[in-house]
């Protein structure tokens, strides 16, 4: 991903409880029970990637983001991650800017993320 601008805005209040804190994997799940999975939601999420590059990516959080929104990037079980020129403005309610689980990072340069 290169030269991407994401503006994270809250869903309508009437939908926050219905849609939030879940990943919808119904199209790729091996069983119906694995279709809807409870999970916090970062601006960008990756799983089982190899060589993912995020270059010149800006993430801006609007006011009123629900509590299940966590941070700029969540990445799990991945290899060769490159972050170059990634910035985050504003702040979701919870979580850290980077949540890396079992992820090998190749390079991080020019990042501006909240602490």
TAZIQUI-V777617 format. One record per backbone hydrogen bond with DSSP energy under -1.0 kcal/mol. NH is the residue of the N-H (numbers start at 0). CO is the residue of the C=O. E is the energy in kcal/mol with one decimal. If there is no record, write none. Layout:
BEGIN
nh=NH co=CO e=E
nh=NH co=CO e=E
END
This chain:
BEGIN
nh=2 co=54 e=-1.9
nh=3 co=55 e=-1.1
nh=5 co=57 e=-3.1
nh=7 co=59 e=-3.0
nh=14 co=11 e=-2.4
nh=18 co=14 e=-2.5
nh=19 co=15 e=-1.8
nh=22 co=36 e=-3.1
nh=24 co=34 e=-4.3
nh=27 co=24 e=-1.3
nh=28 co=24 e=-2.1
nh=33 co=30 e=-2.0
nh=34 co=31 e=-1.7
nh=36 co=22 e=-2.5
nh=38 co=20 e=-2.2
nh=40 co=67 e=-3.3
nh=42 co=70 e=-3.1
nh=43 co=71 e=-1.6
nh=45 co=73 e=-2.4
nh=47 co=75 e=-2.0
nh=50 co=78 e=-2.9
nh=53 co=81 e=-2.8
nh=54 co=0 e=-2.7
nh=55 co=83 e=-2.6
nh=57 co=3 e=-2.6
nh=58 co=86 e=-2.5
nh=59 co=5 e=-2.8
nh=60 co=88 e=-2.8
nh=61 co=7 e=-2.8
nh=68 co=65 e=-1.8
nh=69 co=40 e=-1.6
nh=72 co=96 e=-2.5
nh=73 co=43 e=-2.4
nh=74 co=98 e=-2.7
nh=75 co=45 e=-2.1
nh=76 co=100 e=-2.3
nh=78 co=48 e=-2.2
nh=80 co=103 e=-2.0
nh=81 co=51 e=-2.4
nh=82 co=106 e=-2.6
nh=83 co=53 e=-2.7
nh=84 co=108 e=-2.1
nh=86 co=56 e=-2.6
nh=87 co=111 e=-2.5
nh=88 co=58 e=-3.0
nh=93 co=68 e=-1.1
nh=98 co=72 e=-2.5
nh=100 co=74 e=-2.7
nh=103 co=77 e=-2.3
nh=105 co=80 e=-2.4
nh=106 co=80 e=-1.6
nh=108 co=82 e=-2.7
nh=111 co=85 e=-2.6
END
